[in-house]
Amino acid sequence: MTRRHSSGAVPERETPASIRSLDAVRAPASLHHSIGELVSSAPTRRRRRAPALRLAGAGALAAAAVAAVVLALGGGATPAPTVLEASRVALAPADRASPAENPTRQGMLQASVEGVSFPYWGGRGGWPAAGARSDRLGGRAITTVFYTAHSGKRVGYAIVAGSPLPTPRTGTVVERGGVRFNVLAGGGATIVSWREDGHTCILAARGLPARTLLDLVS
């Protein structure tokens, strides 16, 4: 083997004698003592480190288990309900008194959801308010006002708080006054949904045709 010096000259090859002379140089006793201490203490250090590594691994597993439990109990994001799911509360019984007519806003009740007011359909409208209820479904607050005609037929008008729910993929789309209404019918119930000021509104009833519900909201 050859070595190149900074001057660029190539020195002579090292002879076996010179290699033997290097081997003959003994390291200081202090260096041997230090290396001996490192070698003797290495297993002890590994033994002391192993429990810490095991504890760290156990802690990670415990944290993962806690995260899984939190997600299972609903700690993650709750999916918004569908229009069909939300319409069930509009078909449920009332559990509190109906709101009164708003004296300062003609044609409105003293009830609203994030700026969207419930209509007043009493008087000549023939559908006075007859009860209300509040629910929470899929992480969303839903307020419903019920209206009852003189014939005894009842409709539930629900407004969902927060961003609008996904538009149903089924049903019939009807446009009135520039508003698109989605009509679902089945099981003796009729459900009309639409968006107003960025909120989902739902009108649901049993034993009434879609035309009656559309006439009310449009």
Disulfide bonds with the S-S distance in Angstrom:
none
